[in-house]
Amino acid sequence: MRIALLTYSTKPRGGVVHTLNLAEALARAGAEVTVWTLGRGGDRVFFRPVDPSVHIEVVPFEANASETVGQRIIRSIEVLRKAFGIGDYDVVHAQDCISANAVGHCIRTIHHLDQFTTPELAACHERAIVLPYARICVSAAVAEEVRTGWGFEPTVIPNGVEYERFAQATGTGAIQSARRADWRERFGPYVLAVGGIEPRKGSLDLLEAFAVFARGAPEHQLVIAGGETLFDYRAYRSEFDARATELGIDPVVLGTVEHTDLPALVAAASVLPFLSTKEGFGLAAMEALAAGTPVVARDLPVLREVFADAVEYASTPETMAEAMTSAIVPDTARRDRGRALAAEFTWDAAASGHLDFYVSVQSGVRGTTSVLSAPAP
């Protein structure tokens, strides 16, 4: 089977991480896979090496500082559409609204739903739900949102997680121990948030929660990793910085972390607060569980569905702070539950579910996969 997977960036955002891992797993299963993406800022390769069994097509996309976010979205669609050749694939599968708009008639994975006020973004988001001929969601909660809002019946295929990569970062060997020690020597004990500073990640709530948490754990530093995005969050970042100053917090903002360094950074953290206001699955939180790092999650239906009793939940900055305080106390049973859960979600199982789905779509018969019953590896 010849499969094209399309994503919008070479940077380590969740949807891009999903695309690359799925592509490699599909190739292991015998499919011929090509990943198409836009090379922003001069990128010619992805943020990490990709298995050579996967073909890569990076379409150059030059920066234009004078354009608005809406104009950048429209140009992204046009550039990818012009470069993409649809005729050589049995399956064309878009992973985001930009690539879905670029190819139109495709399968689409709807990772999560957004609400945009910019007209170009709102229109892009709507078309990317309506135009595809088949839809996948990585959780039942998002599938229900699509069903309620648009009347479509997406198929649920759970995410995978690179379990071994993150679990090995907790090893007792000299290399693993040294890598964790390097992060702790740099920051001391730290609370790690992954995903950058933006509204959807609940960054302002994170600040408020950390301020309360730090009263009882003043030795801890707040560290924020990741954050490459197409959107203009400068106003939100200014609000974040001003509030951090008011609260007396000086967070360390790392930006994009090297692929090889991320597992140790996660494994060395005291706790990972995962306070997104919208999520499709929660890949960064699942990676933390694989690394044995406790997670405090915003109390959302999708996160309850995916994580069950493996994390602590909270809804307000005050309860988030309480949960973080509780989470930094060693709890072997909780850690083991988290690791066991993360080990259930494999990319090979996700690829198997996708291949079954592709065949069912081609034959006109579709089924659904339970979000917590991924096939065994």
C-alpha positions as CSV (number, residue, x, y, z in Angstrom):
1,M,0.0,0.0,0.0
2,R,1.4,3.4,-1.0
3,I,0.6,6.0,1.7
4,A,1.2,9.7,1.8
5,L,1.2,11.3,5.3
6,L,1.1,15.1,5.4
7,T,2.0,17.5,8.2
8,Y,2.7,21.2,8.4
9,S,6.1,21.5,9.9
10,T,9.5,19.9,10.6
11,K,9.5,21.0,14.2
12,P,8.7,18.8,17.3
13,R,5.0,19.6,17.8
14,G,2.7,16.8,18.9
15,G,1.1,16.3,15.4
16,V,4.6,16.1,13.8
17,V,5.9,13.6,16.4
18,H,2.7,11.6,15.7
19,T,3.2,11.7,11.9
20,L,6.9,10.5,12.0
21,N,6.3,7.7,14.5
22,L,3.2,6.5,12.6
23,A,5.1,6.6,9.3
24,E,8.0,4.5,10.6
25,A,5.6,2.0,12.1
26,L,3.6,1.8,8.8
27,A,6.8,1.2,7.0
28,R,7.8,-1.6,9.4
29,A,4.4,-3.2,8.6
30,G,5.3,-3.3,4.9
31,A,3.7,-0.1,3.6
32,E,5.4,2.3,1.2
33,V,5.2,5.6,3.1
34,T,6.1,9.2,2.1
35,V,5.9,12.1,4.5
36,W,5.2,15.5,3.0
37,T,5.8,18.7,5.0
38,L,6.7,22.3,4.8
39,G,10.3,23.3,5.5
40,R,9.8,26.5,7.5
41,G,12.8,28.8,8.1
42,G,15.0,27.0,5.7
43,D,14.5,23.6,7.2
44,R,15.4,20.7,4.9
45,V,15.0,17.8,7.4
46,F,12.9,17.0,10.3
47,F,13.9,17.7,13.9
48,R,15.1,14.2,14.3
49,P,16.5,11.5,12.0
50,V,13.8,9.5,10.2
51,D,14.1,5.8,9.4
52,P,15.4,5.6,5.8
53,S,12.5,3.2,4.9
54,V,10.3,6.3,5.0
55,H,10.5,8.7,2.0
56,I,10.6,12.4,2.9
57,E,9.5,15.4,0.9
58,V,10.2,18.7,2.5
59,V,8.7,21.6,0.5
60,P,10.6,24.9,0.9
61,F,8.6,27.6,2.7
62,E,10.4,30.9,3.1
63,A,9.7,33.2,6.0
64,N,7.9,36.5,5.4
65,A,7.9,38.7,8.4
66,S,5.4,41.2,6.9
67,E,2.5,38.8,6.5
68,T,-0.3,38.2,9.1
69,V,-1.0,34.8,10.6
70,G,-4.0,34.4,8.3
71,Q,-1.8,35.2,5.2
72,R,0.8,32.7,6.4
73,I,-1.8,30.0,6.7
74,I,-3.2,30.7,3.2
75,R,0.3,30.7,1.7
76,S,1.1,27.5,3.6
77,I,-1.9,25.8,2.0
78,E,-1.1,27.1,-1.5
79,V,2.6,26.1,-1.4
80,L,1.9,22.6,-0.2
81,R,-0.9,22.1,-2.6
82,K,1.2,23.2,-5.6
83,A,4.1,20.8,-4.6
84,F,2.0,17.7,-3.7
85,G,1.4,15.0,-6.3
86,I,-1.7,13.0,-5.4
87,G,-1.6,10.5,-8.2
88,D,1.0,8.1,-6.9
89,Y,-0.7,7.1,-3.6
90,D,-3.4,4.6,-2.6
91,V,-4.0,6.7,0.6
92,V,-3.6,10.4,1.3
93,H,-3.7,11.1,5.0
94,A,-3.5,14.7,6.4
95,Q,-2.6,15.2,10.0
96,D,-3.7,18.9,10.4
97,C,-5.9,21.5,8.9
98,I,-3.2,23.1,6.7
99,S,-2.4,19.8,4.9
100,A,-6.0,18.8,4.8
101,N,-6.9,22.1,3.0
102,A,-3.9,21.6,0.7
103,V,-5.1,18.2,-0.6
104,G,-8.8,18.4,0.0
105,H,-10.1,14.8,-0.7
106,C,-8.2,12.8,1.9
107,I,-8.3,11.0,5.2
108,R,-7.8,13.4,8.1
109,T,-6.7,12.8,11.7
110,I,-8.5,15.4,13.9
111,H,-6.1,15.5,16.9
112,H,-8.1,18.2,18.7
113,L,-10.6,20.9,17.9
114,D,-9.8,24.6,18.1
115,Q,-11.9,27.8,18.2
116,F,-10.4,30.6,16.0
117,T,-11.5,34.2,15.7
118,T,-9.2,35.0,12.7
119,P,-11.5,34.4,9.6
120,E,-8.8,32.6,7.6
121,L,-8.1,30.2,10.5
122,A,-11.7,29.6,11.2
123,A,-12.4,28.8,7.5
124,C,-9.3,26.5,7.3
125,H,-10.4,24.6,10.5
126,E,-13.9,24.1,9.1
127,R,-12.9,22.9,5.7
128,A,-10.4,20.5,7.2
129,I,-13.3,18.8,9.1
130,V,-15.8,18.9,6.2
131,L,-13.7,18.2,3.1
132,P,-12.0,14.8,4.0
133,Y,-13.9,11.7,3.0
134,A,-12.9,9.8,6.2
135,R,-11.8,10.9,9.7
136,I,-9.7,9.5,12.5
137,C,-9.5,10.8,16.1
138,V,-6.9,9.6,18.7
139,S,-9.5,9.7,21.5
140,A,-13.2,9.0,21.9
141,A,-13.8,12.4,23.5
142,V,-12.6,14.3,20.4
143,A,-14.6,11.9,18.2
144,E,-17.7,12.8,20.2
145,E,-17.0,16.5,19.7
146,V,-16.9,15.9,16.0
147,R,-20.0,13.8,16.1
148,T,-21.9,16.4,18.1
149,G,-20.7,19.4,16.1
150,W,-20.7,18.1,12.5
151,G,-22.6,14.8,12.5
152,F,-19.6,12.7,11.3
153,E,-18.6,9.4,12.8
154,P,-14.8,9.4,13.2
155,T,-12.9,6.2,13.9
156,V,-10.9,6.2,17.1
157,I,-7.3,4.9,16.8
158,P,-5.2,5.6,19.9
159,N,-1.8,7.3,19.7
160,G,1.4,5.4,20.3
161,V,4.2,6.4,22.6
162,E,7.9,5.8,22.4
163,Y,7.9,3.9,25.6
164,E,11.4,2.4,25.5
165,R,13.0,5.7,24.6
166,F,11.6,7.4,27.7
167,A,11.7,4.4,30.0
168,Q,15.4,3.9,29.3
169,A,16.1,7.5,30.4
170,T,15.4,6.4,34.0
171,G,18.0,3.6,33.9
172,T,20.8,3.3,36.5
173,G,23.6,3.1,33.9
174,A,26.3,5.7,33.9
175,I,25.1,7.4,30.8
176,Q,21.5,7.7,31.8
177,S,22.4,8.8,35.3
178,A,24.8,11.4,34.0
179,R,22.2,12.9,31.6
180,R,19.7,13.3,34.4
181,A,22.3,14.7,36.7
182,D,23.2,17.3,34.1
183,W,19.7,18.7,34.0
184,R,19.4,18.7,37.8
185,E,22.8,20.4,38.2
186,R,21.7,23.0,35.8
187,F,18.3,23.8,37.4
188,G,18.2,22.1,40.8
189,P,14.8,20.4,41.4
190,Y,12.4,21.5,38.7
191,V,8.8,21.4,37.5
192,L,8.7,20.8,33.8
193,A,6.0,21.9,31.4
194,V,6.2,20.8,27.7
195,G,4.6,22.7,24.8
196,G,5.7,26.3,25.2
197,I,3.8,29.4,26.3
198,E,0.4,29.7,24.7
199,P,-3.3,29.8,25.6
200,R,-4.1,26.2,24.7
201,K,-1.3,25.0,27.0
202,G,-2.8,26.9,30.0
203,S,0.4,28.7,30.6
204,L,-1.1,31.5,32.8
205,D,-2.8,28.9,35.0
206,L,0.6,27.1,35.2
207,L,2.2,30.3,36.6
208,E,-0.5,30.8,39.2
209,A,-0.3,27.2,40.3
210,F,3.5,27.2,40.4
211,A,3.5,30.4,42.6
212,V,1.3,28.6,45.2
213,F,3.3,25.3,44.9
214,A,6.6,27.2,45.4
215,R,5.6,28.5,48.8
216,G,6.0,25.0,50.1
217,A,8.8,23.9,47.7
218,P,10.9,27.0,47.1
219,E,13.8,25.0,45.9
220,H,12.0,24.1,42.7
221,Q,12.5,26.0,39.4
222,L,9.9,26.2,36.7
223,V,11.2,25.0,33.3
224,I,9.3,25.2,30.1
225,A,10.3,23.3,27.0
226,G,9.1,23.4,23.4
227,G,6.8,25.9,21.8
228,E,7.4,26.3,18.0
229,T,4.1,27.4,16.5
230,L,2.6,29.1,13.4
231,F,0.4,31.4,15.5
232,D,1.2,34.8,16.9
233,Y,1.1,34.6,20.7
234,R,3.2,37.7,21.4
235,A,0.4,39.4,23.3
236,Y,-0.1,36.2,25.4
237,R,3.6,35.9,26.0
238,S,3.7,39.6,27.2
239,E,0.9,38.9,29.6
240,F,2.7,35.7,30.8
241,D,6.0,37.6,31.4
242,A,4.2,40.5,33.2
243,R,2.4,38.1,35.5
244,A,5.6,36.1,36.2
245,T,7.3,39.3,37.3
246,E,4.3,40.2,39.6
247,L,4.5,36.7,41.1
248,G,8.3,36.8,41.5
249,I,8.8,33.8,39.2
250,D,11.7,33.6,36.8
251,P,10.9,30.6,34.6
252,V,13.5,29.0,32.4
253,V,12.2,28.9,28.9
254,L,14.2,26.4,26.9
255,G,12.4,26.5,23.6
256,T,12.9,23.5,21.4
257,V,14.9,20.8,23.1
258,E,17.1,18.4,21.1
259,H,15.5,15.1,20.4
260,T,18.3,13.2,22.1
261,D,18.1,15.4,25.3
262,L,14.3,15.3,25.9
263,P,13.9,11.9,27.6
264,A,16.5,12.8,30.3
265,L,15.0,16.2,30.8
266,V,11.6,14.6,31.4
267,A,12.9,11.8,33.6
268,A,14.8,14.2,35.8
269,A,11.8,16.5,36.5
270,S,10.0,16.3,39.9
271,V,6.6,16.6,38.2
272,L,5.1,17.4,34.8
273,P,2.0,19.7,35.0
274,F,-0.1,19.1,31.9
275,L,-2.6,21.9,32.0
276,S,-3.9,22.2,28.4
277,T,-7.4,23.6,28.0
278,K,-7.8,21.4,24.9
279,E,-6.1,18.1,24.0
280,G,-6.6,15.1,21.7
281,F,-4.6,12.5,23.6
282,G,-1.8,14.0,25.7
283,L,1.4,12.6,24.2
284,A,3.8,14.6,26.3
285,A,2.1,13.5,29.5
286,M,2.2,9.8,28.3
287,E,5.9,10.2,27.6
288,A,6.4,11.5,31.2
289,L,4.6,8.4,32.6
290,A,6.9,6.2,30.5
291,A,9.8,8.0,32.2
292,G,8.4,7.5,35.6
293,T,7.7,11.2,36.1
294,P,4.4,12.0,37.9
295,V,1.8,14.1,36.0
296,V,-0.8,16.6,37.1
297,A,-3.4,17.0,34.4
298,R,-6.2,19.5,33.9
299,D,-9.5,17.7,34.6
300,L,-10.7,17.3,31.1
301,P,-12.9,14.4,29.8
302,V,-10.4,13.4,27.2
303,L,-7.6,13.2,29.8
304,R,-9.8,11.2,32.2
305,E,-10.5,8.8,29.3
306,V,-6.9,8.3,28.3
307,F,-5.1,8.4,31.7
308,A,-7.6,7.0,34.2
309,D,-6.0,6.8,37.6
310,A,-2.4,7.1,36.4
311,V,-2.3,10.9,37.0
312,E,-3.7,13.5,39.4
313,Y,-6.4,15.9,38.2
314,A,-7.1,19.5,39.0
315,S,-9.3,22.3,37.7
316,T,-8.0,25.5,39.3
317,P,-4.6,27.0,40.1
318,E,-5.1,26.2,43.8
319,T,-6.0,22.6,43.2
320,M,-3.2,22.3,40.6
321,A,-0.7,23.5,43.2
322,E,-2.1,21.0,45.7
323,A,-1.8,18.1,43.2
324,M,1.8,19.1,42.3
325,T,2.7,19.2,46.0
326,S,1.2,15.7,46.4
327,A,2.8,14.4,43.2
328,I,6.5,15.2,44.2
329,V,6.2,12.8,47.1
330,P,7.5,9.4,45.8
331,D,4.7,7.0,45.1
332,T,5.8,3.6,43.7
333,A,2.3,2.4,43.0
334,R,1.4,5.5,41.0
335,R,4.6,5.3,39.1
336,D,4.0,1.7,38.2
337,R,0.5,2.4,37.1
338,G,1.8,5.2,34.8
339,R,4.5,3.1,33.3
340,A,2.1,0.2,32.7
341,L,-0.4,2.5,31.0
342,A,2.2,4.0,28.7
343,A,3.5,0.6,27.7
344,E,0.1,-0.3,26.4
345,F,0.2,2.3,23.6
346,T,2.6,1.2,20.9
347,W,3.1,2.8,17.5
348,D,3.0,-0.7,15.9
349,A,-0.5,-1.1,17.3
350,A,-1.4,2.3,16.0
351,A,-0.1,1.4,12.5
352,S,-2.0,-1.8,12.5
353,G,-5.2,0.1,13.3
354,H,-4.5,2.6,10.5
355,L,-3.9,-0.1,8.0
356,D,-7.1,-1.9,8.9
357,F,-8.9,1.5,8.6
358,Y,-7.4,2.2,5.2
359,V,-8.6,-1.1,3.9
360,S,-12.0,-0.7,5.4
361,V,-12.4,2.8,3.8
362,Q,-11.3,1.4,0.4
363,S,-13.8,-1.4,0.8
364,G,-16.6,0.8,2.1
365,V,-16.7,-0.8,5.5
366,R,-15.6,1.1,8.6
367,G,-15.3,0.1,12.2
368,T,-14.2,1.8,15.4
369,T,-11.3,1.1,17.7
370,S,-11.6,1.6,21.5
371,V,-9.2,4.2,22.8
372,L,-8.0,2.0,25.6
373,S,-7.9,-1.3,23.8
374,A,-5.0,-0.8,21.4
375,P,-3.8,-4.2,20.0
376,A,-1.0,-5.8,21.8
377,P,2.5,-5.2,20.4
